[in-house]
Amino acid sequence: MLALLLLATVAVAQYQYPTTCESPRLNKCLTDVFGDGEYGLGVSTDTATLQRILKDYTILNNWFLSQWGRDDGIDTIVKNCNGLTNLYHCLGGPVCFSMKNMLQDQGISKEDAYAVRGVLAEYGFNCGAGLGTMLSGNIKCIQNAISSSQDYLKGCTATYLNNVLHDEPRACSYANQLALCYMTPFHLSECRTEQDSDTWWACNSQREFVAPQFGYCYNEMACTEQPLGAFLEQHHTVNADGSHTLRLPDLVQKSEKEGFKTVRGKEFTIRL
């Protein structure tokens, strides 16, 4: 037994992670995991789309939102979490997700690279500690909140990314807005007994999304009721028919003539 343990230890010690991200291997792994193969998630059958997964954050972000919003217990969630595990295993290491690879080899912008890394970090949490929180509460409540407000949640993310692009010195303020924006549907959902854990889950998932680019903002993102109450006063209305109108945070725009200006956030009407 000791000999076997020593052999295993030597094997682990001798294993070396790949130091470069080889395009053929990357493309094969993306196709195997996210394509329509036997173990694929079926994100797309289009090769060009699959090859953009680590370049355009919206592909995975939109896909995972649709999957986490499905009302089938944990089956779909576990399948997608296994898919992410298979991707990391297939690639053999983290080099393909490094900033160096994304900026130099894949040729995408800093902002796009951080957004992709943010989605991967967010769903790393959602497949880890976040999944435990979902299972300890009412998973259907989270799924219903997501399925009812997917476009709004996408808007929360897009608004944050736009605002930090144009006004990076205030990144932590926009990160806090993102957390509050994301928490809103879960706070308003009808599963009152799980409300606190659901909003905690939503807030912490966004902490993970922000962390790859602005790790110093992590603790400034307040996952508590007090700032959320103030946010709701300005961004939420209950309609006569029982639906909710939610308004995104204001959008920052920058022009050479006017400097910074803000545009009122888009409104969404949802039913929870």
C-alpha positions in Angstrom: 0.0 0.0 0.0 2.8 2.4 0.9 4.5 1.7 -2.4 1.2 2.5 -4.3 0.8 5.8 -2.3 4.4 6.8 -3.1 3.9 6.0 -6.8 0.7 8.1 -6.9 2.5 10.9 -5.2 5.4 10.8 -7.7 2.9 10.7 -10.6 1.1 13.8 -9.3 4.4 15.6 -8.7 5.6 14.8 -12.2 2.4 16.0 -13.9 2.8 19.4 -15.5 -0.1 21.6 -16.4 0.1 22.8 -20.1 2.0 26.1 -20.3 0.3 27.2 -23.6 -3.3 27.1 -24.7 -3.2 25.2 -28.0 -6.1 26.2 -30.3 -6.9 22.7 -31.6 -7.3 21.4 -28.1 -9.3 24.4 -26.9 -11.7 24.2 -29.8 -12.1 20.4 -29.3 -12.8 20.9 -25.6 -15.3 23.7 -26.3 -17.1 21.5 -28.9 -17.1 18.4 -26.7 -18.5 20.2 -23.7 -20.8 22.9 -25.1 -21.7 21.3 -28.4 -24.3 18.6 -29.1 -22.2 15.5 -28.6 -23.1 12.6 -26.2 -21.8 14.6 -23.2 -22.3 18.1 -24.6 -24.5 20.7 -23.1 -26.0 21.7 -26.4 -25.2 25.4 -26.1 -24.9 25.6 -29.9 -24.3 23.5 -32.9 -22.6 26.3 -34.7 -18.8 25.9 -34.7 -18.1 29.7 -34.9 -20.3 30.3 -31.9 -18.6 27.6 -29.9 -15.2 29.1 -30.7 -16.4 32.5 -29.3 -17.5 31.1 -25.9 -14.3 32.4 -24.2 -14.4 35.6 -26.2 -18.0 36.8 -25.7 -19.4 36.6 -22.2 -23.0 36.8 -23.2 -22.9 33.2 -24.8 -22.3 31.5 -21.5 -24.1 34.1 -19.3 -27.3 33.8 -21.3 -27.0 30.0 -21.5 -26.5 29.5 -17.8 -29.3 31.8 -16.9 -31.7 29.8 -19.0 -30.5 26.6 -17.4 -30.7 27.8 -13.8 -34.2 29.0 -14.5 -35.5 25.6 -15.5 -38.0 24.0 -13.2 -36.7 20.5 -13.0 -35.1 20.3 -9.6 -31.3 20.0 -9.7 -31.0 17.8 -12.8 -30.1 20.6 -15.3 -28.0 22.5 -12.8 -25.9 19.4 -12.0 -25.5 18.6 -15.7 -24.1 22.1 -16.4 -21.9 22.0 -13.3 -20.5 18.7 -14.5 -20.0 20.3 -17.9 -17.8 23.0 -16.4 -15.8 20.4 -14.6 -15.3 18.4 -17.8 -14.1 21.6 -19.5 -11.4 22.2 -17.0 -10.4 18.5 -17.0 -10.3 18.5 -20.8 -8.0 21.5 -21.0 -5.7 20.1 -18.4 -5.1 23.3 -16.6 -6.0 27.0 -16.3 -3.8 28.5 -19.0 -6.6 29.0 -21.5 -8.4 31.2 -18.9 -5.3 33.4 -18.2 -5.4 37.1 -19.0 -2.2 36.6 -21.1 -3.8 34.0 -23.3 -7.1 35.9 -23.6 -5.5 39.2 -24.5 -2.6 38.0 -26.6 -3.6 34.6 -28.1 -7.4 35.1 -28.4 -7.0 38.8 -29.2 -9.9 40.1 -27.1 -10.2 43.3 -25.1 -9.4 43.5 -21.4 -13.0 44.2 -20.6 -14.2 41.1 -22.6 -11.6 38.9 -20.9 -12.7 40.0 -17.4 -16.3 39.5 -18.3 -15.7 35.9 -19.5 -13.6 35.2 -16.4 -16.3 36.7 -14.3 -19.0 34.4 -15.7 -16.8 31.4 -15.0 -16.1 32.5 -11.5 -19.8 33.2 -10.9 -20.9 29.8 -12.0 -18.0 28.2 -10.1 -19.7 29.6 -7.0 -23.1 28.6 -8.3 -21.8 25.0 -8.6 -20.1 25.1 -5.2 -21.1 27.0 -2.1 -24.0 28.6 -4.0 -25.4 25.2 -4.9 -25.4 24.2 -1.3 -27.4 27.3 -0.5 -30.0 26.6 -3.2 -30.4 23.0 -1.9 -30.8 24.1 1.7 -33.7 26.4 0.8 -36.4 26.3 -1.8 -34.6 25.8 -5.1 -37.9 26.4 -7.0 -38.0 29.9 -5.7 -34.6 30.8 -7.2 -35.5 29.1 -10.5 -38.8 31.0 -10.7 -37.1 34.3 -10.0 -34.5 33.6 -12.7 -37.0 32.4 -15.3 -39.3 35.4 -14.7 -36.5 38.0 -14.9 -33.8 36.7 -17.3 -33.8 39.8 -19.5 -33.7 42.1 -16.4 -30.8 40.1 -14.9 -28.9 40.3 -18.3 -29.5 44.0 -18.2 -28.0 44.3 -14.6 -24.8 42.7 -15.9 -24.6 44.7 -19.2 -25.2 48.0 -17.3 -22.5 47.2 -14.8 -20.0 46.3 -17.6 -20.8 49.5 -19.5 -20.5 51.7 -16.4 -17.1 50.4 -15.3 -15.8 50.7 -18.9 -16.6 54.4 -19.0 -16.0 55.3 -15.3 -13.6 52.8 -13.8 -12.6 54.9 -10.8 -16.1 54.3 -9.4 -16.0 50.6 -10.1 -17.0 49.6 -6.5 -20.0 51.8 -6.6 -21.2 50.2 -9.8 -20.4 46.7 -8.4 -22.6 47.5 -5.4 -25.4 48.6 -7.9 -24.9 45.3 -9.7 -25.4 43.3 -6.5 -28.5 45.2 -5.5 -29.9 45.0 -9.1 -29.4 41.2 -9.1 -30.8 40.7 -5.6 -34.1 42.5 -6.4 -36.1 39.7 -8.1 -35.1 37.2 -5.4 -36.1 39.6 -2.6 -39.5 40.2 -4.3 -40.3 36.5 -4.9 -43.0 34.9 -3.0 -40.8 32.4 -1.1 -40.6 34.5 2.0 -39.1 31.8 4.2 -36.1 31.5 2.0 -35.9 35.2 1.1 -32.7 35.9 3.0 -30.8 32.9 1.7 -32.0 33.6 -1.9 -30.8 37.2 -1.8 -27.5 36.1 -0.2 -27.1 33.7 -3.1 -27.8 36.3 -5.7 -25.5 38.9 -4.1 -22.6 36.5 -3.6 -22.8 35.2 -7.1 -22.2 38.8 -8.3 -19.4 39.3 -5.9 -17.7 36.4 -7.7 -18.5 37.9 -11.1 -16.8 41.2 -10.1 -13.8 39.7 -8.3 -11.6 38.8 -11.2 -11.4 42.4 -12.3 -12.1 44.3 -9.1 -11.2 42.1 -6.2 -10.9 45.1 -3.9 -14.6 45.8 -4.3 -15.7 42.4 -2.9 -16.3 43.5 0.7 -17.9 46.8 -0.5 -20.8 44.9 -2.1 -23.3 44.9 0.8 -25.4 41.7 0.8 -27.8 43.2 3.4 -31.4 44.4 3.5 -30.7 48.1 4.3 -29.1 49.2 1.0 -31.5 47.0 -0.9 -34.5 48.8 0.6 -33.1 52.1 -0.6 -32.5 50.7 -4.0 -36.0 49.3 -4.3 -37.5 52.7 -3.4 -36.0 54.1 -6.6 -36.1 51.1 -8.9 -39.2 49.1 -8.1 -43.0 49.6 -8.5 -45.8 47.2 -7.7 -48.5 47.4 -10.4 -52.2 47.1 -9.9 -52.3 43.7 -11.6 -49.7 42.3 -9.2 -46.7 42.5 -11.6 -43.5 44.4 -10.8 -41.8 47.1 -12.8 -38.0 47.0 -12.2 -35.7 49.7 -13.4 -32.0 49.1 -14.1 -29.4 51.4 -12.6 -28.6 54.5 -14.8 -26.3 54.0 -17.7 -23.1 56.0 -17.8 -22.2 57.5 -21.2 -19.1 59.5 -22.0 -18.6 62.0 -24.9 -15.8 64.4 -25.7 -18.1 67.4 -25.7 -20.3 66.6 -22.6 -18.0 64.4 -20.5 -19.9 62.0 -18.4 -23.7 61.9 -18.4 -26.2 59.3 -17.2 -29.2 57.9 -19.0 -32.2 56.6 -17.1 -32.1 52.8 -16.7 -34.4 50.6 -18.8 -37.6 49.3 -17.2 -38.8 45.7 -17.2 -42.2 44.4 -16.1 -42.1 40.9 -14.6 -44.4 38.5 -12.8 -43.0 36.5 -9.9 
